[in-house]
């Protein structure tokens, strides 16, 4: 067993620091990816919320526009009717 122990020690001496640095690098990459993905999901939720609010505002704007258009159409119809009545009466 002394041969195995000295081989293990020489391997650790040769590649120990490299292995430690690579393990730390992979660990940092993994933490970075997890952090970015959690922030990304939070941002997606925020964007969904903003879009739903925007849809509600656009729907309300469309309703108001339709109501105003109906009022304007009614006013134009009554004005045209009044002009016709005056022209027919003259």
LUMDRENPA-394938 format. One record per residue: residue number from 1; residue in three letters; x, y, z of N, C-alpha, C in turn. Coordinates in pm, 1 decimal. Layout:
BEGIN
REC   pos   code        nc1        nc2        nc3       cac1       cac2       cac3        cc1        cc2        cc3
REC   NUM    ALA          X          Y          Z          X          Y          Z          X          Y          Z
...
END
This chain:
BEGIN
REC   pos   code        nc1        nc2        nc3       cac1       cac2       cac3        cc1        cc2        cc3
REC     1    UNK       78.5     -120.9        0.0        0.0        0.0        0.0       83.4      128.4        0.0
REC     2    UNK      203.4      127.2       35.5      280.7      250.1       33.2      291.7      306.7     -108.0
REC     3    UNK      290.4      219.8     -209.6      299.1      268.5     -347.0      171.8      345.6     -382.0
REC     4    UNK       55.5      292.4     -341.2      -71.6      358.6     -367.8      -80.2      491.9     -294.7
REC     5    UNK      -36.6      495.9     -172.1      -41.4      619.2      -95.0       49.5      724.9     -155.6
REC     6    UNK      166.7      686.4     -197.1      257.0      785.6     -256.5      204.8      831.5     -391.9
REC     7    UNK      137.3      740.9     -466.1       78.2      778.8     -593.5      -34.7      878.3     -570.8
REC     8    UNK     -117.9      853.7     -471.6     -227.7      943.8     -440.2     -175.1     1080.4     -397.9
REC     9    UNK      -70.6     1080.8     -318.3      -11.7     1207.4     -274.8       50.4     1282.3     -392.7
REC    10    UNK      111.6     1209.8     -482.1      172.3     1276.4     -597.7       63.9     1329.0     -691.5
REC    11    UNK      -46.3     1252.4     -705.3     -159.2     1300.2     -786.6     -218.2     1426.4     -726.3
REC    12    UNK     -237.1     1425.9     -595.1     -292.0     1543.5     -527.2     -195.6     1661.0     -541.8
REC    13    UNK      -69.9     1635.0     -530.8       29.7     1740.8     -544.2       30.0     1795.8     -686.5
REC    14    UNK        9.3     1707.4     -785.2       10.2     1750.6     -924.6     -118.7     1821.5     -965.4
REC    15    UNK     -233.1     1764.5     -929.4     -362.1     1811.9     -981.4     -457.4     1864.6     -874.5
REC    16    UNK     -415.6     1871.7     -752.7     -504.1     1913.3     -644.8     -553.0     2056.1     -659.8
REC    17    UNK     -463.7     2146.3     -684.8     -502.2     2287.2     -697.7     -585.3     2309.3     -822.9
REC    18    UNK     -549.6     2241.5     -930.6     -627.3     2253.3    -1054.5     -769.3     2202.1    -1033.4
REC    19    UNK     -783.4     2089.1     -968.1     -915.7     2033.7     -939.1     -996.9     2124.4     -850.0
REC    20    UNK     -930.7     2181.3     -750.9     -999.3     2272.8     -659.4    -1046.9     2397.2     -734.1
REC    21    UNK     -963.8     2452.8     -819.9    -1000.9     2571.6     -895.5    -1114.7     2539.9     -992.6
REC    22    UNK    -1106.0     2426.5    -1061.0    -1212.9     2388.1    -1153.8    -1344.0     2362.5    -1080.5
REC    23    UNK    -1338.4     2298.5     -965.4    -1460.2     2274.4     -886.7    -1521.9     2406.1     -842.1
REC    24    UNK    -1438.3     2498.2     -798.0    -1488.6     2629.2     -755.8    -1549.7     2703.4     -874.4
REC    25    UNK    -1486.0     2692.6     -991.3    -1538.0     2758.1    -1110.7    -1674.7     2701.9    -1149.1
REC    26    UNK    -1687.0     2569.9    -1151.0    -1816.2     2508.3    -1183.3    -1921.8     2543.2    -1079.5
REC    27    UNK    -1881.4     2549.3     -953.4    -1974.8     2589.2     -847.5    -2023.7     2731.7     -867.4
REC    28    UNK    -1933.2     2821.8     -899.4    -1971.6     2960.8     -923.3    -2062.1     2973.7    -1045.7
REC    29    UNK    -2031.9     2899.2    -1150.2    -2117.4     2902.1    -1269.5    -2257.1     2852.2    -1235.9
REC    30    UNK    -2266.0     2745.2    -1158.8    -2395.9     2690.9    -1119.5    -2475.1     2792.3    -1037.0
REC    31    UNK    -2410.6     2857.3     -941.3    -2478.1     2959.0     -858.9    -2522.7     3076.2     -946.4
REC    32    UNK    -2437.7     3117.4    -1039.4    -2470.5     3227.0    -1129.6    -2592.0     3193.8    -1214.8
REC    33    UNK    -2595.8     3073.4    -1269.7    -2708.4     3032.3    -1355.0    -2837.2     3026.6    -1274.0
REC    34    UNK    -2831.9     2972.9    -1153.9    -2951.8     2966.9    -1069.3    -3000.9     3106.8    -1032.9
REC    35    UNK    -2910.0     3196.4    -1001.3    -2947.6     3333.7     -966.7    -3011.5     3404.4    -1085.5
REC    36    UNK    -2950.1     3389.7    -1201.5    -3003.3     3453.6    -1321.2    -3141.6     3397.6    -1355.1
REC    37    UNK    -3159.6     3266.2    -1344.2    -3290.0     3208.6    -1378.5    -3398.0     3250.7    -1279.9
REC    38    UNK    -3364.2     3265.3    -1151.9    -3465.8     3311.3    -1055.8    -3501.6     3457.9    -1081.2
REC    39    UNK    -3401.9     3539.9    -1114.6    -3431.0     3679.7    -1147.2    -3511.2     3688.8    -1276.0
REC    40    UNK    -3479.8     3601.5    -1371.1    -3551.8     3600.9    -1497.9    -3699.0     3566.8    -1476.0
REC    41    UNK    -3727.2     3469.8    -1390.9    -3867.3     3434.8    -1365.5    -3938.9     3548.8    -1293.1
REC    42    UNK    -3869.4     3619.6    -1204.7    -3930.5     3735.0    -1137.2    -3959.9     3845.4    -1238.3
REC    43    UNK    -3868.4     3868.0    -1331.1    -3889.8     3971.0    -1433.3    -4003.5     3932.4    -1526.6
REC    44    UNK    -4012.3     3804.9    -1560.0    -4122.9     3760.0    -1645.2    -4257.0     3782.6    -1578.0
REC    45    UNK    -4264.8     3754.9    -1449.3    -4389.4     3776.7    -1375.0    -4424.7     3925.3    -1373.7
REC    46    UNK    -4325.1     4010.7    -1354.4    -4346.8     4154.6    -1355.0    -4397.3     4200.7    -1491.3
REC    47    UNK    -4340.1     4148.2    -1597.8    -4382.6     4184.9    -1733.4    -4524.9     4137.5    -1758.2
REC    48    UNK    -4558.4     4016.6    -1713.7    -4697.0     3967.0    -1728.0    -4795.0     4058.7    -1657.0
REC    49    UNK    -4758.0     4102.5    -1537.9    -4845.2     4191.8    -1460.8    -4863.6     4325.0    -1533.6
REC    50    UNK    -4755.0     4378.6    -1586.2    -4764.4     4505.3    -1659.6    -4850.7     4489.6    -1784.7
REC    51    UNK    -4834.9     4379.0    -1855.1    -4913.5     4357.0    -1975.8    -5061.1     4340.8    -1944.1
REC    52    UNK    -5093.5     4274.6    -1834.9    -5234.6     4259.3    -1799.5    -5295.5     4394.6    -1762.8
REC    53    UNK    -5217.8     4478.7    -1693.0    -5267.2     4612.9    -1661.7    -5286.4     4693.2    -1789.7
REC    54    UNK    -5193.3     4679.5    -1883.6    -5203.8     4751.1    -2010.4    -5325.8     4704.7    -2088.6
REC    55    UNK    -5352.6     4574.7    -2086.2    -5471.7     4522.9    -2155.9    -5599.0     4580.6    -2095.3
REC    56    UNK    -5603.5     4588.6    -1963.4    -5721.5     4644.6    -1896.8    -5739.8     4791.8    -1934.5
REC    57    UNK    -5629.7     4865.4    -1939.5    -5638.6     5006.9    -1977.5    -5684.2     5022.0    -2122.4
REC    58    UNK    -5631.2     4937.5    -2210.8    -5672.9     4945.9    -2351.4    -5819.8     4910.3    -2367.1
REC    59    UNK    -5866.4     4811.8    -2291.0    -6007.4     4773.9    -2297.3    -6095.7     4888.9    -2251.4
REC    60    UNK    -6056.1     4953.7    -2143.6    -6132.3     5068.6    -2093.5    -6130.8     5182.7    -2195.3
REC    61    UNK    -6016.6     5206.3    -2257.1    -6005.2     5312.1    -2358.0    -6095.3     5281.8    -2477.0
REC    62    UNK    -6098.3     5154.5    -2518.8    -6186.5     5116.5    -2630.6    -6332.3     5139.5    -2596.6
REC    63    UNK    -6372.8     5106.7    -2473.8    -6511.8     5129.4    -2432.4    -6544.6     5278.1    -2435.4
REC    64    UNK    -6454.0     5360.5    -2383.6    -6476.5     5505.2    -2384.1    -6481.6     5558.5    -2527.2
REC    65    UNK    -6395.4     5508.7    -2612.8    -6394.0     5551.5    -2752.1    -6523.5     5512.7    -2822.3
REC    66    UNK    -6572.4     5393.8    -2795.2    -6698.8     5349.3    -2854.1    -6813.8     5437.0    -2805.6
REC    67    UNK    -6816.8     5467.5    -2676.3    -6922.5     5553.4    -2621.3    -6916.8     5692.4    -2684.0
REC    68    UNK    -6797.5     5748.7    -2696.3    -6784.4     5881.0    -2757.5    -6823.2     5877.9    -2904.8
REC    69    UNK    -6785.5     5771.0    -2972.2    -6821.3     5757.3    -3113.5    -6972.6     5746.9    -3130.6
REC    70    UNK    -7037.3     5673.1    -3041.3    -7183.8     5662.0    -3047.2    -7250.8     5797.1    -3022.2
REC    71    UNK    -7199.2     5873.1    -2925.5    -7254.6     6006.1    -2897.9    -7237.2     6097.8    -3018.0
REC    72    UNK    -7118.9     6093.8    -3077.9    -7091.2     6177.7    -3193.7    -7179.8     6137.6    -3311.3
REC    73    UNK    -7197.2     6008.4    -3331.2    -7283.0     5959.9    -3439.0    -7427.5     6005.2    -3417.4
REC    74    UNK    -7473.6     5997.9    -3292.9    -7608.7     6043.3    -3261.5    -7624.3     6192.2    -3285.6
REC    75    UNK    -7523.5     6270.0    -3247.4    -7529.4     6414.6    -3268.1    -7530.8     6447.4    -3417.1
REC    76    UNK    -7451.3     6376.9    -3495.7    -7448.8     6400.7    -3640.7    -7583.1     6362.2    -3703.7
REC    77    UNK    -7639.5     6250.8    -3660.2    -7770.3     6208.1    -3712.6    -7878.1     6311.7    -3681.5
REC    78    UNK    -7879.5     6360.2    -3558.3    -7982.6     6458.4    -3522.6    -7959.8     6589.9    -3596.5
REC    79    UNK    -7834.9     6628.3    -3617.0    -7805.3     6749.2    -3692.8    -7847.1     6732.8    -3839.0
REC    80    UNK    -7819.7     6619.3    -3899.0    -7859.6     6593.8    -4037.4    -8011.4     6591.7    -4049.8
REC    81    UNK    -8077.4     6533.1    -3951.6    -8222.9     6528.3    -3951.0    -8281.3     6668.9    -3941.3
REC    82    UNK    -8223.3     6749.6    -3856.9    -8270.0     6887.9    -3840.1    -8248.4     6967.2    -3968.6
REC    83    UNK    -8136.0     6947.6    -4034.8    -8109.6     7018.3    -4161.1    -8209.1     6973.5    -4267.3
REC    84    UNK    -8238.3     6844.0    -4274.1    -8337.8     6794.7    -4369.9    -8475.0     6855.0    -4344.8
REC    85    UNK    -8515.3     6862.7    -4217.7    -8646.5     6918.7    -4182.4    -8653.1     7066.0    -4221.2
REC    86    UNK    -8547.1     7140.8    -4203.2    -8550.1     7282.3    -4239.1    -8554.5     7301.1    -4390.7
REC    87    UNK    -8480.4     7214.8    -4462.2    -8480.4     7224.9    -4609.2    -8616.7     7183.4    -4666.7
REC    88    UNK    -8680.1     7085.8    -4606.8    -8811.5     7040.9    -4653.2    -8921.5     7144.4    -4620.6
REC    89    UNK    -8904.6     7214.2    -4512.3    -9002.9     7312.2    -4470.0    -8989.5     7443.8    -4544.7
REC    90    UNK    -8876.6     7470.7    -4605.6    -8856.6     7598.9    -4672.9    -8911.5     7605.8    -4809.2
END
